[in-house]
Amino acid sequence: MAKYETGTVVQRLAGNVYEVDEGNSHIEVNQEVAAATGAGDLLIRVCPAHVYSREADGTIGVEYAACLECGTCLAVAPPGVLTWHYPASSMGVAFREG
């Protein structure tokens, strides 16, 4: 029986295909609510694709093109922090892991 090699998370994510809807982010962060609730650090910690980052000015950056559309951020973000919807039809991630 052949042994299945799983590889690193980065190697496995590299097998996915992303169709990016340039200029039309499907994720927006309400910076005021994120700062007031401390949700920015939470989003940075929990996102498996590292979509969220802390910018030099203290705001939360969003690299929406890398989003796995898993919904983890929606599950943990306090109300009002995120505006999130699925990307437009035929856009977003296409999983190739098999």
TIPAMI-349127 format. One record per residue (C-alpha): residue in one letter; z, y, x. Coordinates in pm, whole numbers, plus 50000, padded with zeros to 5 digits. Each point is the difference from the previous one (the first is absolute). Layout:
% residues N
AZYX;...
***
This chain:
% residues 98
M500005000050000;A499035034350142;K502695025650059;Y499465032749813;E500245030550228;T501325029749807;G499595027550262;T501785033249999;V500165022849698;V497555023750167;Q497564971550068;R500244987749644;L499575034949850;A496925005050217;G498254973349791;N500125022449692;V497165023149904;Y500705035549883;E497585020849797;V501405035050039;D499425026249734;E499835028850249;G501755031149880;N501484983649689;S503444987350086;H501564977149742;I503475008850130;E501695033949992;V503535007950112;N501985027749831;Q501445014350321;E502775019549827;V501344969849811;A499604977750307;A502055024450210;A502675004249733;T500454962649949;G499464987950357;A497264977249869;G497675007250291;D501964978950246;L500184972049743;L496215000349949;I499454999350376;R502324969850039;V498764978349713;C496215003750006;P498544968650160;A496775018150094;H501735030450155;V498235023649761;Y502815025750012;S501085019750307;R502155029950088;E497885029950100;A501075025550265;D500915024949726;G502304974649832;T497704991849708;I498874964949913;G496444991750104;V497884974949809;E497274978550157;Y498704987549666;A497024982250156;A502364973250139;C501754993449667;L500334963449897;E500575010049635;C503094977949990;G502185024349807;T503004998250231;C500175037850020;L499995002749623;A502844975249972;V502325019450230;A499055036749958;P502235021049777;P498285014449691;G497755029550073;V499434992650369;L496634982549971;T496875004349798;W498194966950051;H497074982949834;Y497564973250106;P496955012350191;A496735005149813;S497994969349907;S498694980850305;M502245020550231;G503194990150179;V500974967750171;A498134966949975;F502234972250134;R498334974750230;E503014978950097;G499424964249914;
***
